[in-house]
Structures are given as C-alpha cells and as structure tokens.
Amino acid sequence: MGHAARAIDLDQAKLDPASVFNHPRDVIAAKGLTEEDKKSILSRWEQDADALLRAADEGMPVEHRSPGELLRAVHEAMQLLDAAEPRR
C-alpha cells in the first residue's frame, strides 16, 4: 500500500475520531489537517467523551475504561491547539 493508505479519512475522523486516532494528541500531530479540521475533530471527540461520561454516571456500561480521562485528554489537546495557533 502506498502513501494514500496513510492519508487520514477526514469525514470518518470528524464522525468518529476514536476510530481514526489512538489519542486526542494524535489529532494535533496529524499532517495534512487544517486548524479548523483539528478543532472540528476534537470538538466531536469532546461530545463523544461527554456522552460516555454521562452514560457512566447513569450506571450504563461504557467501552472506554475512563471517560473522564478521555475528556481531560481532549481538553488538553484543545489547549495545545489553541496555544500553537498564531495570534492575530
């Protein structure tokens, strides 16, 4: 498989970030994504993590071992992205 196999499926990443990236920090390091793309992906991941956290709070079984940790990791990645963004 060539270079295209490593290309990020942007639509899939925006729909289900965890299926494309192992960790929210990986979104920051991803090549070929605009700042807007990265923000959109992290925002979706934040919504997913928040939903997992609510489900866990309600006693539902969740796949992720620690939704709270995931949410913190997403927030850290968002802060890194904001810090890396050039100020206007």
PDB file of N, CA, C and O in Angstrom:
ATOM      1  N   MET A   1       0.838  -1.188   0.000  1.00  0.00           N
ATOM      2  CA  MET A   1       0.000   0.000   0.000  1.00  0.00           C
ATOM      3  C   MET A   1       0.876   1.242   0.000  1.00  0.00           C
ATOM      4  O   MET A   1       1.908   1.302   0.668  1.00  0.00           O
ATOM      5  N   GLY A   2       0.441   2.217  -0.758  1.00  0.00           N
ATOM      6  CA  GLY A   2       1.236   3.426  -0.917  1.00  0.00           C
ATOM      7  C   GLY A   2       0.891   4.492   0.092  1.00  0.00           C
ATOM      8  O   GLY A   2       0.311   4.231   1.146  1.00  0.00           O
ATOM      9  N   HIS A   3       1.264   5.685  -0.264  1.00  0.00           N
ATOM     10  CA  HIS A   3       1.091   6.849   0.605  1.00  0.00           C
ATOM     11  C   HIS A   3      -0.382   7.085   0.938  1.00  0.00           C
ATOM     12  O   HIS A   3      -0.707   7.485   2.056  1.00  0.00           O
ATOM     13  N   ALA A   4      -1.269   6.842  -0.017  1.00  0.00           N
ATOM     14  CA  ALA A   4      -2.692   7.121   0.185  1.00  0.00           C
ATOM     15  C   ALA A   4      -3.281   6.314   1.349  1.00  0.00           C
ATOM     16  O   ALA A   4      -4.243   6.751   1.983  1.00  0.00           O
ATOM     17  N   ALA A   5      -2.713   5.156   1.625  1.00  0.00           N
ATOM     18  CA  ALA A   5      -3.221   4.319   2.708  1.00  0.00           C
ATOM     19  C   ALA A   5      -3.033   4.987   4.064  1.00  0.00           C
ATOM     20  O   ALA A   5      -3.769   4.703   5.009  1.00  0.00           O
ATOM     21  N   ARG A   6      -2.048   5.873   4.159  1.00  0.00           N
ATOM     22  CA  ARG A   6      -1.795   6.557   5.423  1.00  0.00           C
ATOM     23  C   ARG A   6      -2.572   7.862   5.547  1.00  0.00           C
ATOM     24  O   ARG A   6      -2.600   8.472   6.616  1.00  0.00           O
ATOM     25  N   ALA A   7      -3.199   8.289   4.462  1.00  0.00           N
ATOM     26  CA  ALA A   7      -3.953   9.536   4.482  1.00  0.00           C
ATOM     27  C   ALA A   7      -5.118   9.407   5.464  1.00  0.00           C
ATOM     28  O   ALA A   7      -5.720   8.342   5.597  1.00  0.00           O
ATOM     29  N   ILE A   8      -5.416  10.479   6.127  1.00  0.00           N
ATOM     30  CA  ILE A   8      -6.487  10.472   7.119  1.00  0.00           C
ATOM     31  C   ILE A   8      -7.822  10.625   6.405  1.00  0.00           C
ATOM     32  O   ILE A   8      -7.985  11.493   5.547  1.00  0.00           O
ATOM     33  N   ASP A   9      -8.761   9.785   6.762  1.00  0.00           N
ATOM     34  CA  ASP A   9     -10.123   9.895   6.251  1.00  0.00           C
ATOM     35  C   ASP A   9     -10.810  10.984   7.072  1.00  0.00           C
ATOM     36  O   ASP A   9     -11.298  10.731   8.174  1.00  0.00           O
ATOM     37  N   LEU A  10     -10.841  12.187   6.526  1.00  0.00           N
ATOM     38  CA  LEU A  10     -11.325  13.345   7.270  1.00  0.00           C
ATOM     39  C   LEU A  10     -12.786  13.189   7.693  1.00  0.00           C
ATOM     40  O   LEU A  10     -13.149  13.510   8.824  1.00  0.00           O
ATOM     41  N   ASP A  11     -13.617  12.694   6.778  1.00  0.00           N
ATOM     42  CA  ASP A  11     -15.028  12.512   7.122  1.00  0.00           C
ATOM     43  C   ASP A  11     -15.185  11.522   8.275  1.00  0.00           C
ATOM     44  O   ASP A  11     -15.960  11.758   9.202  1.00  0.00           O
ATOM     45  N   GLN A  12     -14.453  10.426   8.214  1.00  0.00           N
ATOM     46  CA  GLN A  12     -14.511   9.420   9.280  1.00  0.00           C
ATOM     47  C   GLN A  12     -13.979   9.998  10.591  1.00  0.00           C
ATOM     48  O   GLN A  12     -14.535   9.748  11.660  1.00  0.00           O
ATOM     49  N   ALA A  13     -12.896  10.775  10.500  1.00  0.00           N
ATOM     50  CA  ALA A  13     -12.303  11.377  11.699  1.00  0.00           C
ATOM     51  C   ALA A  13     -13.277  12.337  12.371  1.00  0.00           C
ATOM     52  O   ALA A  13     -13.344  12.400  13.599  1.00  0.00           O
ATOM     53  N   LYS A  14     -14.033  13.083  11.568  1.00  0.00           N
ATOM     54  CA  LYS A  14     -14.991  14.032  12.136  1.00  0.00           C
ATOM     55  C   LYS A  14     -16.218  13.322  12.705  1.00  0.00           C
ATOM     56  O   LYS A  14     -16.871  13.825  13.619  1.00  0.00           O
ATOM     57  N   LEU A  15     -16.521  12.146  12.153  1.00  0.00           N
ATOM     58  CA  LEU A  15     -17.678  11.383  12.598  1.00  0.00           C
ATOM     59  C   LEU A  15     -17.366  10.560  13.845  1.00  0.00           C
ATOM     60  O   LEU A  15     -18.160  10.511  14.784  1.00  0.00           O
ATOM     61  N   ASP A  16     -16.194   9.912  13.840  1.00  0.00           N
ATOM     62  CA  ASP A  16     -15.807   9.015  14.933  1.00  0.00           C
ATOM     63  C   ASP A  16     -14.290   9.103  15.131  1.00  0.00           C
ATOM     64  O   ASP A  16     -13.550   8.234  14.670  1.00  0.00           O
ATOM     65  N   PRO A  17     -13.831  10.156  15.820  1.00  0.00           N
ATOM     66  CA  PRO A  17     -12.379  10.377  15.960  1.00  0.00           C
ATOM     67  C   PRO A  17     -11.619   9.178  16.521  1.00  0.00           C
ATOM     68  O   PRO A  17     -10.493   8.908  16.103  1.00  0.00           O
ATOM     69  N   ALA A  18     -12.224   8.461  17.459  1.00  0.00           N
ATOM     70  CA  ALA A  18     -11.532   7.335  18.095  1.00  0.00           C
ATOM     71  C   ALA A  18     -11.267   6.191  17.122  1.00  0.00           C
ATOM     72  O   ALA A  18     -10.414   5.342  17.383  1.00  0.00           O
ATOM     73  N   SER A  19     -11.994   6.159  15.996  1.00  0.00           N
ATOM     74  CA  SER A  19     -11.765   5.102  15.019  1.00  0.00           C
ATOM     75  C   SER A  19     -10.577   5.428  14.115  1.00  0.00           C
ATOM     76  O   SER A  19     -10.069   4.556  13.410  1.00  0.00           O
ATOM     77  N   VAL A  20     -10.138   6.685  14.140  1.00  0.00           N
ATOM     78  CA  VAL A  20      -9.038   7.125  13.275  1.00  0.00           C
ATOM     79  C   VAL A  20      -7.772   7.420  14.080  1.00  0.00           C
ATOM     80  O   VAL A  20      -6.659   7.157  13.625  1.00  0.00           O
ATOM     81  N   PHE A  21      -7.958   7.972  15.287  1.00  0.00           N
ATOM     82  CA  PHE A  21      -6.829   8.367  16.127  1.00  0.00           C
ATOM     83  C   PHE A  21      -6.820   7.558  17.421  1.00  0.00           C
ATOM     84  O   PHE A  21      -7.874   7.241  17.974  1.00  0.00           O
ATOM     85  N   ASN A  22      -5.615   7.225  17.899  1.00  0.00           N
ATOM     86  CA  ASN A  22      -5.486   6.485  19.159  1.00  0.00           C
ATOM     87  C   ASN A  22      -5.679   7.385  20.369  1.00  0.00           C
ATOM     88  O   ASN A  22      -6.171   6.945  21.408  1.00  0.00           O
ATOM     89  N   HIS A  23      -5.287   8.649  20.229  1.00  0.00           N
ATOM     90  CA  HIS A  23      -5.298   9.575  21.363  1.00  0.00           C
ATOM     91  C   HIS A  23      -5.576  10.980  20.832  1.00  0.00           C
ATOM     92  O   HIS A  23      -5.167  11.305  19.718  1.00  0.00           O
ATOM     93  N   PRO A  24      -6.263  11.816  21.607  1.00  0.00           N
ATOM     94  CA  PRO A  24      -6.528  13.185  21.145  1.00  0.00           C
ATOM     95  C   PRO A  24      -5.270  13.953  20.727  1.00  0.00           C
ATOM     96  O   PRO A  24      -5.327  14.779  19.816  1.00  0.00           O
ATOM     97  N   ARG A  25      -4.127  13.687  21.388  1.00  0.00           N
ATOM     98  CA  ARG A  25      -2.877  14.364  20.986  1.00  0.00           C
ATOM     99  C   ARG A  25      -2.484  14.038  19.548  1.00  0.00           C
ATOM    100  O   ARG A  25      -1.835  14.838  18.874  1.00  0.00           O
ATOM    101  N   ASP A  26      -2.888  12.849  19.086  1.00  0.00           N
ATOM    102  CA  ASP A  26      -2.552  12.455  17.715  1.00  0.00           C
ATOM    103  C   ASP A  26      -3.214  13.376  16.692  1.00  0.00           C
ATOM    104  O   ASP A  26      -2.706  13.539  15.583  1.00  0.00           O
ATOM    105  N   VAL A  27      -4.330  13.969  17.056  1.00  0.00           N
ATOM    106  CA  VAL A  27      -5.005  14.909  16.157  1.00  0.00           C
ATOM    107  C   VAL A  27      -4.113  16.128  15.939  1.00  0.00           C
ATOM    108  O   VAL A  27      -3.990  16.621  14.817  1.00  0.00           O
ATOM    109  N   ILE A  28      -3.494  16.612  17.014  1.00  0.00           N
ATOM    110  CA  ILE A  28      -2.623  17.785  16.934  1.00  0.00           C
ATOM    111  C   ILE A  28      -1.440  17.509  16.009  1.00  0.00           C
ATOM    112  O   ILE A  28      -1.053  18.367  15.216  1.00  0.00           O
ATOM    113  N   ALA A  29      -0.873  16.317  16.114  1.00  0.00           N
ATOM    114  CA  ALA A  29       0.322  15.967  15.341  1.00  0.00           C
ATOM    115  C   ALA A  29       0.017  15.566  13.898  1.00  0.00           C
ATOM    116  O   ALA A  29       0.929  15.454  13.080  1.00  0.00           O
ATOM    117  N   ALA A  30      -1.244  15.352  13.587  1.00  0.00           N
ATOM    118  CA  ALA A  30      -1.617  14.866  12.247  1.00  0.00           C
ATOM    119  C   ALA A  30      -1.227  15.866  11.169  1.00  0.00           C
ATOM    120  O   ALA A  30      -1.481  17.064  11.289  1.00  0.00           O
ATOM    121  N   LYS A  31      -0.614  15.358  10.130  1.00  0.00           N
ATOM    122  CA  LYS A  31      -0.223  16.197   8.993  1.00  0.00           C
ATOM    123  C   LYS A  31      -1.394  16.272   8.011  1.00  0.00           C
ATOM    124  O   LYS A  31      -2.197  15.345   7.912  1.00  0.00           O
ATOM    125  N   GLY A  32      -1.473  17.366   7.307  1.00  0.00           N
ATOM    126  CA  GLY A  32      -2.472  17.497   6.254  1.00  0.00           C
ATOM    127  C   GLY A  32      -3.854  17.914   6.729  1.00  0.00           C
ATOM    128  O   GLY A  32      -4.808  17.909   5.952  1.00  0.00           O
ATOM    129  N   LEU A  33      -3.967  18.275   7.999  1.00  0.00           N
ATOM    130  CA  LEU A  33      -5.251  18.767   8.506  1.00  0.00           C
ATOM    131  C   LEU A  33      -5.128  20.252   8.807  1.00  0.00           C
ATOM    132  O   LEU A  33      -4.107  20.703   9.324  1.00  0.00           O
ATOM    133  N   THR A  34      -6.160  21.005   8.486  1.00  0.00           N
ATOM    134  CA  THR A  34      -6.157  22.428   8.828  1.00  0.00           C
ATOM    135  C   THR A  34      -6.473  22.581  10.316  1.00  0.00           C
ATOM    136  O   THR A  34      -6.930  21.639  10.964  1.00  0.00           O
ATOM    137  N   GLU A  35      -6.225  23.776  10.846  1.00  0.00           N
ATOM    138  CA  GLU A  35      -6.568  24.041  12.250  1.00  0.00           C
ATOM    139  C   GLU A  35      -8.067  23.822  12.458  1.00  0.00           C
ATOM    140  O   GLU A  35      -8.490  23.283  13.481  1.00  0.00           O
ATOM    141  N   GLU A  36      -8.867  24.250  11.471  1.00  0.00           N
ATOM    142  CA  GLU A  36     -10.324  24.074  11.572  1.00  0.00           C
ATOM    143  C   GLU A  36     -10.699  22.598  11.647  1.00  0.00           C
ATOM    144  O   GLU A  36     -11.550  22.203  12.444  1.00  0.00           O
ATOM    145  N   ASP A  37     -10.045  21.779  10.799  1.00  0.00           N
ATOM    146  CA  ASP A  37     -10.305  20.334  10.817  1.00  0.00           C
ATOM    147  C   ASP A  37      -9.991  19.768  12.193  1.00  0.00           C
ATOM    148  O   ASP A  37     -10.778  19.008  12.757  1.00  0.00           O
ATOM    149  N   LYS A  38      -8.835  20.145  12.728  1.00  0.00           N
ATOM    150  CA  LYS A  38      -8.414  19.627  14.032  1.00  0.00           C
ATOM    151  C   LYS A  38      -9.398  20.033  15.124  1.00  0.00           C
ATOM    152  O   LYS A  38      -9.747  19.228  15.987  1.00  0.00           O
ATOM    153  N   LYS A  39      -9.843  21.295  15.077  1.00  0.00           N
ATOM    154  CA  LYS A  39     -10.816  21.770  16.078  1.00  0.00           C
ATOM    155  C   LYS A  39     -12.130  21.010  15.954  1.00  0.00           C
ATOM    156  O   LYS A  39     -12.752  20.651  16.954  1.00  0.00           O
ATOM    157  N   SER A  40     -12.539  20.771  14.721  1.00  0.00           N
ATOM    158  CA  SER A  40     -13.790  20.053  14.482  1.00  0.00           C
ATOM    159  C   SER A  40     -13.712  18.623  15.007  1.00  0.00           C
ATOM    160  O   SER A  40     -14.651  18.131  15.632  1.00  0.00           O
ATOM    161  N   ILE A  41     -12.585  17.959  14.749  1.00  0.00           N
ATOM    162  CA  ILE A  41     -12.390  16.576  15.205  1.00  0.00           C
ATOM    163  C   ILE A  41     -12.355  16.521  16.734  1.00  0.00           C
ATOM    164  O   ILE A  41     -12.998  15.667  17.345  1.00  0.00           O
ATOM    165  N   LEU A  42     -11.599  17.439  17.346  1.00  0.00           N
ATOM    166  CA  LEU A  42     -11.514  17.450  18.812  1.00  0.00           C
ATOM    167  C   LEU A  42     -12.855  17.802  19.453  1.00  0.00           C
ATOM    168  O   LEU A  42     -13.202  17.273  20.508  1.00  0.00           O
ATOM    169  N   SER A  43     -13.596  18.686  18.817  1.00  0.00           N
ATOM    170  CA  SER A  43     -14.912  19.059  19.335  1.00  0.00           C
ATOM    171  C   SER A  43     -15.843  17.852  19.319  1.00  0.00           C
ATOM    172  O   SER A  43     -16.599  17.633  20.265  1.00  0.00           O
ATOM    173  N   ARG A  44     -15.786  17.072  18.243  1.00  0.00           N
ATOM    174  CA  ARG A  44     -16.610  15.860  18.164  1.00  0.00           C
ATOM    175  C   ARG A  44     -16.187  14.865  19.244  1.00  0.00           C
ATOM    176  O   ARG A  44     -17.023  14.240  19.897  1.00  0.00           O
ATOM    177  N   TRP A  45     -14.868  14.733  19.416  1.00  0.00           N
ATOM    178  CA  TRP A  45     -14.355  13.796  20.418  1.00  0.00           C
ATOM    179  C   TRP A  45     -14.811  14.223  21.811  1.00  0.00           C
ATOM    180  O   TRP A  45     -15.125  13.388  22.660  1.00  0.00           O
ATOM    181  N   GLU A  46     -14.843  15.546  22.031  1.00  0.00           N
ATOM    182  CA  GLU A  46     -15.297  16.069  23.322  1.00  0.00           C
ATOM    183  C   GLU A  46     -16.763  15.680  23.551  1.00  0.00           C
ATOM    184  O   GLU A  46     -17.128  15.261  24.650  1.00  0.00           O
ATOM    185  N   GLN A  47     -17.600  15.818  22.518  1.00  0.00           N
ATOM    186  CA  GLN A  47     -19.011  15.437  22.631  1.00  0.00           C
ATOM    187  C   GLN A  47     -19.139  13.942  22.940  1.00  0.00           C
ATOM    188  O   GLN A  47     -19.938  13.540  23.785  1.00  0.00           O
ATOM    189  N   ASP A  48     -18.340  13.124  22.242  1.00  0.00           N
ATOM    190  CA  ASP A  48     -18.390  11.677  22.460  1.00  0.00           C
ATOM    191  C   ASP A  48     -17.976  11.325  23.893  1.00  0.00           C
ATOM    192  O   ASP A  48     -18.621  10.513  24.556  1.00  0.00           O
ATOM    193  N   ALA A  49     -16.889  11.948  24.355  1.00  0.00           N
ATOM    194  CA  ALA A  49     -16.393  11.672  25.710  1.00  0.00           C
ATOM    195  C   ALA A  49     -17.405  12.131  26.754  1.00  0.00           C
ATOM    196  O   ALA A  49     -17.610  11.465  27.769  1.00  0.00           O
ATOM    197  N   ASP A  50     -18.033  13.273  26.495  1.00  0.00           N
ATOM    198  CA  ASP A  50     -19.046  13.795  27.413  1.00  0.00           C
ATOM    199  C   ASP A  50     -20.237  12.838  27.495  1.00  0.00           C
ATOM    200  O   ASP A  50     -20.771  12.597  28.578  1.00  0.00           O
ATOM    201  N   ALA A  51     -20.647  12.300  26.356  1.00  0.00           N
ATOM    202  CA  ALA A  51     -21.759  11.347  26.332  1.00  0.00           C
ATOM    203  C   ALA A  51     -21.384  10.065  27.085  1.00  0.00           C
ATOM    204  O   ALA A  51     -22.204   9.501  27.808  1.00  0.00           O
ATOM    205  N   LEU A  52     -20.138   9.613  26.907  1.00  0.00           N
ATOM    206  CA  LEU A  52     -19.666   8.434  27.638  1.00  0.00           C
ATOM    207  C   LEU A  52     -19.684   8.682  29.140  1.00  0.00           C
ATOM    208  O   LEU A  52     -20.083   7.817  29.920  1.00  0.00           O
ATOM    209  N   LEU A  53     -19.248   9.866  29.532  1.00  0.00           N
ATOM    210  CA  LEU A  53     -19.208  10.229  30.946  1.00  0.00           C
ATOM    211  C   LEU A  53     -20.612  10.234  31.546  1.00  0.00           C
ATOM    212  O   LEU A  53     -20.828   9.730  32.648  1.00  0.00           O
ATOM    213  N   ARG A  54     -21.560  10.806  30.810  1.00  0.00           N
ATOM    214  CA  ARG A  54     -22.952  10.825  31.286  1.00  0.00           C
ATOM    215  C   ARG A  54     -23.500   9.401  31.405  1.00  0.00           C
ATOM    216  O   ARG A  54     -24.176   9.065  32.376  1.00  0.00           O
ATOM    217  N   ALA A  55     -23.201   8.576  30.411  1.00  0.00           N
ATOM    218  CA  ALA A  55     -23.668   7.186  30.437  1.00  0.00           C
ATOM    219  C   ALA A  55     -23.087   6.449  31.638  1.00  0.00           C
ATOM    220  O   ALA A  55     -23.794   5.706  32.319  1.00  0.00           O
ATOM    221  N   ALA A  56     -21.793   6.658  31.895  1.00  0.00           N
ATOM    222  CA  ALA A  56     -21.140   6.008  33.038  1.00  0.00           C
ATOM    223  C   ALA A  56     -21.760   6.492  34.349  1.00  0.00           C
ATOM    224  O   ALA A  56     -21.972   5.707  35.273  1.00  0.00           O
ATOM    225  N   ASP A  57     -22.049   7.791  34.416  1.00  0.00           N
ATOM    226  CA  ASP A  57     -22.674   8.355  35.616  1.00  0.00           C
ATOM    227  C   ASP A  57     -24.055   7.756  35.863  1.00  0.00           C
ATOM    228  O   ASP A  57     -24.498   7.640  37.005  1.00  0.00           O
ATOM    229  N   GLU A  58     -24.725   7.379  34.784  1.00  0.00           N
ATOM    230  CA  GLU A  58     -26.059   6.796  34.897  1.00  0.00           C
ATOM    231  C   GLU A  58     -26.001   5.283  35.097  1.00  0.00           C
ATOM    232  O   GLU A  58     -27.032   4.611  35.128  1.00  0.00           O
ATOM    233  N   GLY A  59     -24.779   4.755  35.234  1.00  0.00           N
ATOM    234  CA  GLY A  59     -24.622   3.337  35.530  1.00  0.00           C
ATOM    235  C   GLY A  59     -24.603   2.424  34.309  1.00  0.00           C
ATOM    236  O   GLY A  59     -24.617   1.200  34.440  1.00  0.00           O
ATOM    237  N   MET A  60     -24.572   3.032  33.111  1.00  0.00           N
ATOM    238  CA  MET A  60     -24.520   2.212  31.901  1.00  0.00           C
ATOM    239  C   MET A  60     -23.086   1.739  31.668  1.00  0.00           C
ATOM    240  O   MET A  60     -22.136   2.458  31.977  1.00  0.00           O
ATOM    241  N   PRO A  61     -22.930   0.540  31.126  1.00  0.00           N
ATOM    242  CA  PRO A  61     -21.570   0.085  30.810  1.00  0.00           C
ATOM    243  C   PRO A  61     -21.014   0.894  29.635  1.00  0.00           C
ATOM    244  O   PRO A  61     -21.719   1.137  28.656  1.00  0.00           O
ATOM    245  N   VAL A  62     -19.764   1.306  29.736  1.00  0.00           N
ATOM    246  CA  VAL A  62     -19.138   2.049  28.636  1.00  0.00           C
ATOM    247  C   VAL A  62     -17.879   1.313  28.193  1.00  0.00           C
ATOM    248  O   VAL A  62     -17.198   0.674  28.996  1.00  0.00           O
ATOM    249  N   GLU A  63     -17.587   1.416  26.902  1.00  0.00           N
ATOM    250  CA  GLU A  63     -16.428   0.715  26.348  1.00  0.00           C
ATOM    251  C   GLU A  63     -15.116   1.308  26.855  1.00  0.00           C
ATOM    252  O   GLU A  63     -14.179   0.580  27.184  1.00  0.00           O
ATOM    253  N   HIS A  64     -15.062   2.624  26.913  1.00  0.00           N
ATOM    254  CA  HIS A  64     -13.812   3.284  27.317  1.00  0.00           C
ATOM    255  C   HIS A  64     -13.622   3.118  28.808  1.00  0.00           C
ATOM    256  O   HIS A  64     -14.561   3.313  29.581  1.00  0.00           O
ATOM    257  N   ARG A  65     -12.421   2.762  29.221  1.00  0.00           N
ATOM    258  CA  ARG A  65     -12.206   2.446  30.629  1.00  0.00           C
ATOM    259  C   ARG A  65     -12.352   3.657  31.543  1.00  0.00           C
ATOM    260  O   ARG A  65     -12.689   3.513  32.718  1.00  0.00           O
ATOM    261  N   SER A  66     -12.099   4.852  31.007  1.00  0.00           N
ATOM    262  CA  SER A  66     -12.234   6.042  31.845  1.00  0.00           C
ATOM    263  C   SER A  66     -12.658   7.243  31.008  1.00  0.00           C
ATOM    264  O   SER A  66     -11.809   7.973  30.497  1.00  0.00           O
ATOM    265  N   PRO A  67     -13.964   7.454  30.865  1.00  0.00           N
ATOM    266  CA  PRO A  67     -14.442   8.591  30.076  1.00  0.00           C
ATOM    267  C   PRO A  67     -13.921   9.927  30.598  1.00  0.00           C
ATOM    268  O   PRO A  67     -13.676  10.844  29.813  1.00  0.00           O
ATOM    269  N   GLY A  68     -13.750  10.045  31.913  1.00  0.00           N
ATOM    270  CA  GLY A  68     -13.234  11.288  32.484  1.00  0.00           C
ATOM    271  C   GLY A  68     -11.813  11.576  32.028  1.00  0.00           C
ATOM    272  O   GLY A  68     -11.463  12.716  31.722  1.00  0.00           O
ATOM    273  N   GLU A  69     -10.997  10.521  31.988  1.00  0.00           N
ATOM    274  CA  GLU A  69      -9.623  10.664  31.497  1.00  0.00           C
ATOM    275  C   GLU A  69      -9.607  11.068  30.038  1.00  0.00           C
ATOM    276  O   GLU A  69      -8.820  11.920  29.627  1.00  0.00           O
ATOM    277  N   LEU A  70     -10.482  10.449  29.255  1.00  0.00           N
ATOM    278  CA  LEU A  70     -10.568  10.774  27.832  1.00  0.00           C
ATOM    279  C   LEU A  70     -10.958  12.234  27.650  1.00  0.00           C
ATOM    280  O   LEU A  70     -10.372  12.939  26.827  1.00  0.00           O
ATOM    281  N   LEU A  71     -11.942  12.688  28.413  1.00  0.00           N
ATOM    282  CA  LEU A  71     -12.387  14.073  28.318  1.00  0.00           C
ATOM    283  C   LEU A  71     -11.249  15.035  28.673  1.00  0.00           C
ATOM    284  O   LEU A  71     -11.060  16.053  28.007  1.00  0.00           O
ATOM    285  N   ARG A  72     -10.492  14.705  29.727  1.00  0.00           N
ATOM    286  CA  ARG A  72      -9.338  15.539  30.093  1.00  0.00           C
ATOM    287  C   ARG A  72      -8.310  15.578  28.962  1.00  0.00           C
ATOM    288  O   ARG A  72      -7.752  16.632  28.657  1.00  0.00           O
ATOM    289  N   ALA A  73      -8.066  14.426  28.348  1.00  0.00           N
ATOM    290  CA  ALA A  73      -7.091  14.350  27.252  1.00  0.00           C
ATOM    291  C   ALA A  73      -7.546  15.196  26.060  1.00  0.00           C
ATOM    292  O   ALA A  73      -6.728  15.848  25.410  1.00  0.00           O
ATOM    293  N   VAL A  74      -8.848  15.184  25.777  1.00  0.00           N
ATOM    294  CA  VAL A  74      -9.381  16.001  24.681  1.00  0.00           C
ATOM    295  C   VAL A  74      -9.198  17.478  25.010  1.00  0.00           C
ATOM    296  O   VAL A  74      -8.785  18.256  24.150  1.00  0.00           O
ATOM    297  N   HIS A  75      -9.502  17.872  26.247  1.00  0.00           N
ATOM    298  CA  HIS A  75      -9.352  19.276  26.646  1.00  0.00           C
ATOM    299  C   HIS A  75      -7.887  19.712  26.574  1.00  0.00           C
ATOM    300  O   HIS A  75      -7.589  20.827  26.146  1.00  0.00           O
ATOM    301  N   GLU A  76      -6.976  18.836  26.992  1.00  0.00           N
ATOM    302  CA  GLU A  76      -5.543  19.159  26.902  1.00  0.00           C
ATOM    303  C   GLU A  76      -5.133  19.370  25.446  1.00  0.00           C
ATOM    304  O   GLU A  76      -4.394  20.302  25.132  1.00  0.00           O
ATOM    305  N   ALA A  77      -5.616  18.501  24.565  1.00  0.00           N
ATOM    306  CA  ALA A  77      -5.289  18.630  23.145  1.00  0.00           C
ATOM    307  C   ALA A  77      -5.842  19.937  22.580  1.00  0.00           C
ATOM    308  O   ALA A  77      -5.188  20.591  21.768  1.00  0.00           O
ATOM    309  N   MET A  78      -7.046  20.317  23.008  1.00  0.00           N
ATOM    310  CA  MET A  78      -7.647  21.577  22.546  1.00  0.00           C
ATOM    311  C   MET A  78      -6.814  22.768  23.016  1.00  0.00           C
ATOM    312  O   MET A  78      -6.617  23.731  22.274  1.00  0.00           O
ATOM    313  N   GLN A  79      -6.330  22.693  24.252  1.00  0.00           N
ATOM    314  CA  GLN A  79      -5.487  23.781  24.777  1.00  0.00           C
ATOM    315  C   GLN A  79      -4.174  23.859  24.012  1.00  0.00           C
ATOM    316  O   GLN A  79      -3.697  24.952  23.708  1.00  0.00           O
ATOM    317  N   LEU A  80      -3.587  22.708  23.697  1.00  0.00           N
ATOM    318  CA  LEU A  80      -2.352  22.690  22.911  1.00  0.00           C
ATOM    319  C   LEU A  80      -2.581  23.323  21.547  1.00  0.00           C
ATOM    320  O   LEU A  80      -1.751  24.093  21.062  1.00  0.00           O
ATOM    321  N   LEU A  81      -3.711  22.995  20.932  1.00  0.00           N
ATOM    322  CA  LEU A  81      -4.024  23.541  19.624  1.00  0.00           C
ATOM    323  C   LEU A  81      -4.190  25.056  19.709  1.00  0.00           C
ATOM    324  O   LEU A  81      -3.681  25.784  18.857  1.00  0.00           O
ATOM    325  N   ASP A  82      -4.898  25.533  20.730  1.00  0.00           N
ATOM    326  CA  ASP A  82      -5.075  26.971  20.915  1.00  0.00           C
ATOM    327  C   ASP A  82      -3.746  27.672  21.148  1.00  0.00           C
ATOM    328  O   ASP A  82      -3.516  28.765  20.630  1.00  0.00           O
ATOM    329  N   ALA A  83      -2.872  27.045  21.928  1.00  0.00           N
ATOM    330  CA  ALA A  83      -1.571  27.635  22.244  1.00  0.00           C
ATOM    331  C   ALA A  83      -0.679  27.692  21.012  1.00  0.00           C
ATOM    332  O   ALA A  83       0.145  28.598  20.885  1.00  0.00           O
ATOM    333  N   ALA A  84      -0.836  26.733  20.102  1.00  0.00           N
ATOM    334  CA  ALA A  84       0.001  26.676  18.895  1.00  0.00           C
ATOM    335  C   ALA A  84      -0.489  27.620  17.811  1.00  0.00           C
ATOM    336  O   ALA A  84       0.242  27.942  16.874  1.00  0.00           O
ATOM    337  N   GLU A  85      -1.713  28.052  17.945  1.00  0.00           N
ATOM    338  CA  GLU A  85      -2.315  28.914  16.920  1.00  0.00           C
ATOM    339  C   GLU A  85      -1.686  30.301  16.961  1.00  0.00           C
ATOM    340  O   GLU A  85      -1.562  30.895  18.031  1.00  0.00           O
ATOM    341  N   PRO A  86      -1.287  30.821  15.794  1.00  0.00           N
ATOM    342  CA  PRO A  86      -0.707  32.180  15.791  1.00  0.00           C
ATOM    343  C   PRO A  86      -1.759  33.215  16.179  1.00  0.00           C
ATOM    344  O   PRO A  86      -2.904  33.155  15.729  1.00  0.00           O
ATOM    345  N   ARG A  87      -1.363  34.139  16.999  1.00  0.00           N
ATOM    346  CA  ARG A  87      -2.283  35.207  17.437  1.00  0.00           C
ATOM    347  C   ARG A  87      -2.367  36.280  16.353  1.00  0.00           C
ATOM    348  O   ARG A  87      -1.378  36.614  15.699  1.00  0.00           O
ATOM    349  N   ARG A  88      -3.568  36.803  16.187  1.00  0.00           N
ATOM    350  CA  ARG A  88      -3.741  37.877  15.182  1.00  0.00           C
ATOM    351  C   ARG A  88      -3.838  39.208  15.832  1.00  0.00           C
ATOM    352  O   ARG A  88      -3.985  40.220  15.147  1.00  0.00           O
TER     353      ARG A  88
END
